[in-house]
Amino acid sequence: MLTTLSATCLPGGFPATPTAPVFGKNVSWGFGTATEFYHIDVWRVGCQDGSGRGPVAPGNATVIGPLRLFQQLHVPAERPAIIRQTPGGSSFCGDLLVATTFVLERQSGPAFDPTGALTLDIDQLQTHTTLEVPAGGGAPQLGITIVSTGCNPCSVGQTATFHIHAVNPGGPLPVELKTGLHFPNGRPTFTLLGVHVEDVLGSGEEDIPLASIVVPGDVPNGTYTLGAAVLEPIFGVTLSRHSLSVVKQ
């Protein structure tokens, strides 16, 4: 996160797909009986223009229901920050009906440490929550992220589609891939790709299909949780994991 991004920091625009490591949280919005929910992911991305401004931290707000976003975000030492859709543009205030990527920029006070840990305080109407983002930066790290390219929230008859986005900065890596889905009513989690699935993560980035279904009417409404993890196949050490909340309404 930087004081102000250069206009050429990310010439292709802000990324739509989070890059591991990703730190996310579901956030409630509203009050009384009108409460809605959305999900925010935060990750760091390096400038591509050699401006020397270091990593930035877009946040991808995947909205579960209509939302007017005008919360005040704060970082350590109570430094006010704002979110923008374009470098140096005006702060964002508007309806979010699709997943949107923003950049978090300093509003006043000392410049941010682009690799330092931070806490986002999200204050809006009668709700308050925090999101902890540990220190990071430098070279890309091995990691996976579950990405939704279909409905979310979902209604009966809509198509829900998900894939795993994997980042591997090293050479080809044999892994065991664990995936699962947890129902909102406490039913046991079941696997999506199989109990013992071995794969090889190639160098760079790749997408692994996870699931694509037409939402049936005979499953309960509520929030489902998709989870995925890659393990070292011999000793079972967790190399990376990620989860995504999906709502059926």
C-alpha positions as CSV (number, residue, x, y, z in Angstrom):
1,M,0.0,0.0,0.0
2,L,1.4,3.3,-1.1
3,T,0.9,7.0,-0.6
4,T,-0.3,7.4,-4.3
5,L,0.1,4.9,-7.1
6,S,1.7,6.0,-10.4
7,A,-0.7,5.9,-13.3
8,T,1.5,3.2,-15.0
9,C,2.0,1.0,-11.9
10,L,-0.4,-1.6,-13.2
11,P,-0.8,-0.9,-17.0
12,G,-3.3,-3.8,-17.4
13,G,-5.6,-2.5,-14.7
14,F,-6.2,-3.8,-11.2
15,P,-6.1,-7.6,-11.1
16,A,-9.4,-9.5,-10.9
17,T,-7.9,-12.7,-9.5
18,P,-6.3,-12.6,-6.0
19,T,-2.6,-13.6,-5.8
20,A,-1.5,-15.7,-2.8
21,P,-1.1,-15.1,0.0
22,V,-4.7,-13.8,0.3
23,F,-6.4,-12.6,3.5
24,G,-10.2,-12.5,3.5
25,K,-13.2,-12.0,5.7
26,N,-17.0,-12.0,5.4
27,V,-18.4,-8.6,6.5
28,S,-22.0,-7.8,7.6
29,W,-23.7,-4.7,6.3
30,G,-26.8,-2.9,7.5
31,F,-28.8,-3.1,10.6
32,G,-32.1,-4.5,11.9
33,T,-33.7,-7.0,9.5
34,A,-31.9,-5.5,6.4
35,T,-28.5,-7.0,7.1
36,E,-26.6,-8.2,4.1
37,F,-23.1,-9.7,3.6
38,Y,-20.1,-9.3,1.4
39,H,-16.6,-10.8,1.3
40,I,-13.4,-8.8,1.0
41,D,-10.0,-10.3,0.0
42,V,-6.7,-8.3,0.5
43,W,-3.5,-9.2,-1.2
44,R,-0.3,-7.5,-2.4
45,V,0.8,-6.8,-6.0
46,G,4.0,-5.2,-7.2
47,C,4.2,-2.2,-9.6
48,Q,5.2,-3.2,-13.1
49,D,6.6,0.2,-14.3
50,G,9.8,0.3,-12.3
51,S,8.5,3.3,-10.3
52,G,10.0,1.8,-7.1
53,R,6.8,2.2,-5.2
54,G,6.7,-1.4,-4.1
55,P,3.7,-3.6,-3.5
56,V,0.2,-2.4,-3.4
57,A,-2.8,-4.1,-1.8
58,P,-6.0,-4.2,-3.8
59,G,-9.1,-5.5,-2.1
60,N,-11.6,-7.6,-4.0
61,A,-15.1,-7.2,-2.6
62,T,-17.2,-10.1,-3.7
63,V,-20.7,-8.8,-2.9
64,I,-23.4,-11.1,-1.5
65,G,-26.4,-9.0,-2.2
66,P,-26.6,-5.3,-3.2
67,L,-24.3,-3.1,-1.2
68,R,-23.5,0.6,-1.1
69,L,-19.9,0.8,0.1
70,F,-18.8,3.9,1.8
71,Q,-17.0,2.5,4.9
72,Q,-14.0,4.3,6.4
73,L,-10.9,2.1,6.5
74,H,-8.1,2.7,8.9
75,V,-4.6,1.2,9.1
76,P,-2.1,1.1,12.0
77,A,-1.6,4.3,14.0
78,E,-5.1,5.4,13.0
79,R,-3.9,6.5,9.6
80,P,-7.0,7.2,7.4
81,A,-7.1,5.4,4.1
82,I,-9.4,5.4,1.1
83,I,-10.2,2.9,-1.7
84,R,-10.0,3.9,-5.3
85,Q,-10.9,2.1,-8.6
86,T,-8.2,4.0,-10.5
87,P,-4.8,5.3,-9.4
88,G,-5.1,8.8,-8.1
89,G,-8.8,8.9,-8.8
90,S,-11.5,9.9,-6.4
91,S,-12.5,7.7,-3.5
92,F,-15.2,5.1,-4.3
93,C,-18.8,5.4,-3.1
94,G,-21.4,3.4,-5.1
95,D,-23.4,0.2,-5.5
96,L,-21.4,-3.0,-5.8
97,L,-23.3,-5.8,-7.6
98,V,-20.2,-7.7,-9.0
99,A,-16.8,-8.5,-7.6
100,T,-14.6,-5.4,-7.9
101,T,-11.0,-4.7,-7.2
102,F,-9.8,-1.5,-5.5
103,V,-6.5,-0.2,-4.3
104,L,-6.1,1.0,-0.7
105,E,-4.2,4.3,-0.6
106,R,-3.2,6.7,2.2
107,Q,-5.4,9.6,2.8
108,S,-3.2,11.5,5.3
109,G,-0.4,11.0,7.7
110,P,2.9,9.1,7.2
111,A,3.4,6.9,4.2
112,F,2.5,3.2,4.5
113,D,5.2,0.6,4.8
114,P,4.5,-1.5,1.7
115,T,5.6,-4.8,3.4
116,G,4.5,-4.1,6.9
117,A,1.6,-5.8,8.8
118,L,-1.6,-3.8,9.1
119,T,-5.1,-4.0,10.5
120,L,-8.1,-2.8,8.6
121,D,-10.8,-1.3,10.8
122,I,-14.1,-1.4,8.8
123,D,-16.7,1.0,10.3
124,Q,-20.1,1.3,8.6
125,L,-23.4,2.2,10.0
126,Q,-23.9,0.1,13.2
127,T,-21.3,-2.6,12.4
128,H,-17.6,-2.8,13.0
129,T,-15.0,-5.5,12.1
130,T,-11.3,-5.8,11.6
131,L,-9.1,-7.7,9.1
132,E,-5.6,-8.6,10.0
133,V,-3.0,-8.6,7.2
134,P,0.4,-9.9,8.3
135,A,3.7,-8.5,6.9
136,G,4.7,-9.7,3.5
137,G,6.2,-8.7,0.2
138,G,9.2,-9.6,-1.9
139,A,9.2,-12.6,-4.2
140,P,5.9,-14.4,-5.1
141,Q,4.9,-17.1,-2.6
142,L,3.5,-20.5,-3.2
143,G,-0.3,-20.4,-2.7
144,I,-3.8,-21.3,-3.9
145,T,-7.0,-19.3,-4.0
146,I,-10.5,-20.5,-4.7
147,V,-12.1,-18.2,-7.4
148,S,-15.8,-18.0,-8.2
149,T,-16.7,-17.2,-11.9
150,G,-20.4,-18.0,-11.6
151,C,-23.2,-16.8,-9.3
152,N,-22.6,-15.8,-5.7
153,P,-25.1,-15.4,-4.2
154,C,-26.9,-18.1,-6.1
155,S,-30.6,-18.9,-6.8
156,V,-32.1,-22.2,-8.0
157,G,-31.3,-22.7,-11.7
158,Q,-28.2,-20.5,-11.8
159,T,-24.8,-21.9,-12.5
160,A,-22.1,-21.9,-9.8
161,T,-18.6,-22.3,-11.1
162,F,-15.3,-22.4,-9.2
163,H,-11.7,-23.1,-9.9
164,I,-8.4,-23.1,-7.9
165,H,-5.9,-20.5,-8.9
166,A,-2.4,-21.7,-8.0
167,V,0.8,-19.7,-7.9
168,N,4.1,-21.6,-7.9
169,P,7.3,-19.5,-8.0
170,G,9.5,-22.6,-8.2
171,G,9.9,-25.6,-10.4
172,P,7.2,-28.3,-10.9
173,L,6.0,-29.4,-7.5
174,P,4.2,-32.7,-6.7
175,V,1.3,-32.1,-4.2
176,E,-1.7,-33.7,-2.7
177,L,-4.8,-31.7,-3.3
178,K,-7.6,-31.6,-0.7
179,T,-11.0,-30.1,-1.5
180,G,-14.3,-30.0,0.3
181,L,-17.7,-28.4,0.7
182,H,-19.4,-27.7,4.1
183,F,-23.2,-27.3,4.3
184,P,-24.7,-24.5,6.3
185,N,-26.9,-26.9,8.4
186,G,-24.0,-28.8,10.0
187,R,-24.0,-31.8,7.6
188,P,-20.5,-33.3,7.2
189,T,-18.2,-31.8,4.6
190,F,-17.7,-33.9,1.5
191,T,-14.8,-33.9,-1.0
192,L,-15.2,-32.3,-4.4
193,L,-12.3,-33.9,-6.3
194,G,-11.7,-37.0,-4.4
195,V,-10.1,-38.1,-1.1
196,H,-6.5,-38.8,-2.3
197,V,-5.8,-36.6,-5.3
198,E,-2.2,-36.1,-6.4
199,D,-1.2,-33.4,-8.9
200,V,1.8,-31.5,-10.0
201,L,1.8,-27.7,-9.8
202,G,3.7,-26.3,-12.8
203,S,5.9,-23.2,-12.6
204,G,4.1,-19.9,-12.6
205,E,0.3,-19.6,-12.4
206,E,-2.5,-22.1,-13.4
207,D,-6.2,-22.7,-12.9
208,I,-7.5,-26.0,-11.7
209,P,-11.3,-26.7,-12.3
210,L,-13.0,-27.3,-9.0
211,A,-16.8,-27.5,-9.6
212,S,-19.5,-26.3,-12.0
213,I,-23.1,-27.1,-11.1
214,V,-26.6,-25.8,-11.8
215,V,-28.0,-24.9,-8.3
216,P,-30.7,-27.4,-7.3
217,G,-33.8,-26.6,-5.4
218,D,-33.5,-29.5,-2.9
219,V,-30.5,-28.2,-0.9
220,P,-30.9,-25.8,2.0
221,N,-30.5,-22.0,1.7
222,G,-27.6,-20.5,3.6
223,T,-23.8,-20.0,3.5
224,Y,-21.7,-22.8,2.1
225,T,-18.0,-23.0,2.6
226,L,-15.6,-24.3,-0.1
227,G,-12.2,-25.2,1.0
228,A,-9.0,-26.3,-0.7
229,A,-5.5,-27.1,0.5
230,V,-2.2,-28.4,-1.1
231,L,-0.1,-30.7,1.0
232,E,3.4,-32.1,0.7
233,P,2.4,-35.7,-0.4
234,I,4.8,-37.7,1.7
235,F,4.5,-36.1,5.2
236,G,1.2,-34.3,4.7
237,V,2.6,-30.8,5.6
238,T,0.1,-28.1,4.5
239,L,1.7,-25.8,1.9
240,S,-1.2,-23.5,1.3
241,R,-5.0,-23.4,2.0
242,H,-7.9,-21.2,1.1
243,S,-11.7,-21.1,1.6
244,L,-14.6,-19.2,0.0
245,S,-18.1,-18.6,1.3
246,V,-21.0,-19.1,-1.2
247,V,-24.6,-18.2,-0.5
248,K,-27.7,-19.9,-1.8
249,Q,-30.8,-17.8,-1.4
